[in-house]
Amino acid sequence: NVGPYLPSTSTGPPYPGAYGFSPNLVLPLSYEWNVALEKSLSTDQALSITYVGQAGRKLLRDVGYFQPNSNFQSYFYLTENNARSNYSAAELQYRRTLTTRLKALASYTWSHSLDNSSSDVVSGTNTVISAAKDYASSDFDVRQSLSGSLIYEAPSLRSGLLGLATRGWSFDTVVVARSGFPFNGSIFVESPAQGYAYIRPDIVPGQPFWIRDPLAPGGKILNSAAFGVPPVGPQGSEGRNDIPGFSLAQVDFSIARKFSLTDRLDLQLRCDAFNIFNHPNFANPQAIIPYGVSQLQSTSMLNQGLGGLNPLFQEGGPRSLQLSLRLSF
């Protein structure tokens, strides 16, 4: 008999908490378009220019209400279609075959991603955070990105043991440099119903966001004098994602050797060195105001702050090596 172990429930108010959906909820829409122009400069080099656009409409956005009325003891989350996004990018790519064994590729992208919610969840205290006022650069917006690569297939000696030892080697180098992700300050607010939200602080006019500090990661720290606690209301005067974050610069190097076992069977041994020069790349500060210096400076490498995948496979970490063996058929 499982009856004694089941929690008691009630279909009548007051509810401890609930989730709801707008009665007019529809599927989100995404529109994409692009145009490209490519020109061959000679038999061994080419230049391409591409414009890429994307627009998201009627995207999902959860708004959290804490004690919206007497029917709810704590929270009520409502899913609506009041989020939108826009993306525009200009991409330049240059390709050249320097020799029969050496190839080069360089790419530059200027882009801007804007939205009023970079995830489906937006919390509010007793007053909803406005979807219209939140329209700004996306959490993942990268304004400028530059990358380049060199691929070299080493020649082998014609015969003998040296020919066997030098056959099938290749070397790859990838250079990446980009601007940082934007962010904004936050204030942790508790509601009477034990709910919480992160709201934006006030901006103090005339104060810079960053101040130089040679002892801080990345050589700078957020200026605590630039932020203030709003005297009234749930949201301060600071705009969303108005602070430029830490940039990224990294060089990767790979060496590989391919063994031809049969006409259709190849074995490749590969070693990849990520961030081979061990250049430090930092994640953005938590920027929680006014909870101390640890919230105003970076506390981790960039790969630890990206989230999602295992940090070992994210860019922006310390130098790391990877060995792999691949069988192709």
N, C-alpha and C positions, 0 to 999 in steps of 0.2 A: 504494500500500500504506500504510494508515494504522496498521498494527499497531505500529510503533516509537513512535508518538506517543501511544498510549493509556496511561493510568496503570495501574500494576499494582494488582490488587485481590485480596483474599482473603476467603473466607467463614468462615475460622476465626479465633478470638481469638489475640492481643489486637487489639481494634479501635481505630482512632485516635479515633473518635467516632461516635455513632449517635443516631437518633431512633426512638422507639417509641410505641405506643398501647396503652392498657389493653385487655385482652381483653374487658372488659365495657363498652366505650365505647358510649354511646347518643347520640341527637340531643338537644341542649339544649331545654328547655321554657320558654315565657314565658306568664305569665298577666296579663291586664290587666282592670281594672274602673274604672268611674267613675259618679258620680251628680251631677246638676246641678239647681239650683233657680234659676229666673229670674222676676223680678218687674218688671212695668211700673209705674213710679212715676207716670207720666203719659204723655201721647201723645208726648212728646219725650225721655224718659229711661227707662233700665232698669238694673237691678242683677242680677247673676248670681253665684251661689256654686257652686263645683264642687269635688268631691273626686276625685282621680285616684290610682289605685294600680297597682302593677306588681310582679310577682315573677318572678325568673329562677331556674330550678332546673336542676341537672345541667349547669351551664355549663362550658365548656372551660377548662382551666388547665394550662399546661405547667410542669413542675417540673424544674429542672436539677440533675443530680447530677454532681459532678466526681470522677473516679476512684472510682466506687461499689464496684468490686471489681477483681480482677486481670485481668478480661477487657477492661477499657477503659483505654486509656492517657490519655484526657483526659476527655471529657464524655459524658453520656447524658441526653437530654431525653425525658421521659415525658409524654404527653398524657392527662389524666384528666378525669372529670366531677365534680371536687370543688370547683367554684366556685358561688356563689349570690349573688343580689342582691335587694334590696327597695327600693321607691320609694313614698313617700306625699307628696301635695301638696294643699294647700288654696288655691284660686284665687278671687280676688275681681275682678270686672270691673264698671266703671261706664261707661255710654254715655249721651251727651246731645247732642241737636241744639240748640245755643245759638241759632242763627238758621237761616234757610233755606240759608245759605252757609257757616256755621261749625259744625263738628262736633268733639266732644271725646271722648276715650277714655282711661280710666285703669285700670291693672291692677296687682294685687299678688299675689305668690305666696310662700307659705311651703312649703318642701319639704325633704325629707331623703332622700338616696340612700345606701344602704349596700351594701357587697359585701365579699368577701374577695379580689377581684382585678378591677381595672378594665380589664385587658387580658388576653389569653390567655397571656402569658408571665410567669412568676415564677422568678427564678434562686435557686439555693441553693448553698451551699458543700458541705462533706462531710456536713452534716446538712440535711435538708429544712426550709425555712421553713414553719411550720405554717399550713395553710389555715384552721383554726379560730381561731387567735390573730390572723389578719390581718383578721377581719371587723370593719369600721369604716366611717367615711364614705368615699364614693367619691372618686376623684381629681377628678372633675368635679362634686362636690356643691356646689350653690349654695343656701344656706339661705334667703335672702331676696332677692326681686327686685321692683323697682318700675319701672313704665314708664308713660308717658303720651304722648298725641299730640293735635295740633290740625291740622285740615284746613280750609283756607279757600279757597273758590272766589270769586275777585274778580269783582265786577260790571263790565260794560262799558258805555261810553256808548252812547246809543241809535243814533247815526248819525254819518256823516262819517268823516274820517280818524282822529279820536280814538277813535271806536267801533271801527274796524278795528284800531287799535293796542292797545286795552285788552281785546280779546275773547279768551276762552279761557285766562286766567291762573289758576294755582292755587298755593298755598303750603302746605307740610307741615312740621311740627316734631315730632320724636320725642325724648323724654327717657328715658334708661335709667340706673338705679342698682341695683347688686346687691352682695351680699357676695362675698368672695373664695373661691377654691378652696383647700381644706386641703392640707397637705403635712407631711412629717416629715423629720428629719435622716437622713443616710445616711453610711455608712462604706464606702469602696472596699476590697474584700478580694480578694486573689489566692490561688488554690489552688495546690498543688504541681504540678498538671497544666496550669499556665498558663491556667486558667479564671479567671473573675472573677464577683463578685456585689456588689450593694449591700445591706448589712444596716443595721439601725437601731442607733443608739448607745444608751448608758445615759442616763437622765435624772438630773440632780443635783437633789435635793429643795431647795425654797426659792428656786430661781433662775427668773426669768421668761424666757419664750422670746424676747421682744422687748425691746430697750432703745432709747430715743430717741436719734437722731443727726440734727441738722438738716442735715448735709452729705451724708447718705445719700439715695438715691432713695426717695421716699415718707416721708422723715423718721424712719425707724427701721431697725435692723439686728438680726440675730439675735445673741443673747447666747451667746458661745462658752463661757461658764462654765456654761451650762445643760446641756451635753452632755459625756459621757465615753465613752472607748473601753471596750467590754466586756472584762473580764479573761479570761473563758473563754466558749466557746460561740459560735455564729455570729450570734446575735441579741441585741440589747440590750433594756433594759427599756422603751424608748420605745414608745408605741403607734403604730399606723399612722394617718397623716393626722390628727394631734392638734394641729397648729399652724394657726391661722387665717391665711389669706393676704391679699394686697392686694385691696381692693374695686375696683369699677369705677363711674365716673360719666361720662356722655357725653351731649351734645346734638347731634343731627343736624338739618339744615335743607335743604329742597328747594324749588326753584322750577321750575315747568313751564308750558309753553304748548302748547295743542292747536290744530291747524289742521284744519278740516273740509274735505277736498278734494272728496269726493262724499258721498252719503248713506251709503255703506258703507265709506268710506276716510278714515282719520284719520292725521295725522302729529303726533307729540309731540316737542318739544324740551325736554330736562330737564337741570337742573344740580343735583347733590347735593353738599352740604358735610357731610362726616363729622367729628365732634368739632369743631364750628365754633368753640368757644371755646378749643380746643387745651389742654384739661385733661389733665394728665399721668396716665396709668394705667400701672402697672408690673407686670411678671411676678414671680412668686415667686422667691426666691433658689434656687440649686442646693442649698444646705444640705448640702454634703459636708464632713464633719467629719474631721480638723481642718486643712483645706487652705487656710487663709488668709482674709483679709477679703473677697476677691472672691467667695467661695462663701457668705458670710454676708449679703450684701446683693443687691438686685436689680441686674441688669446689662443689662436690656433693657426695652423697652416691652411692654405686655401682648400686643399683636398679634403680636409676634415669638415669644412664649412659648407660644402656643396650639397650634402645630403644625397639620398637615393642609393647609388651603387656603393660597393665596398670602397673605402677611401684609397685602397691600394691601386685601384684602377681609375682614379680621378686625376685630372691634371692639377698642377700646383702643389704637389707634395715634395718631400725631400728626394734626393737621388735614390733610385731603386733599379734593380736589375731583374730581368725576366728571361728564363731559358725555356725554349719550346722545341718540340720535335713534331713535325707534321708529315703525314703520309698522303700523297696525292695520287689518284688513279682515275 
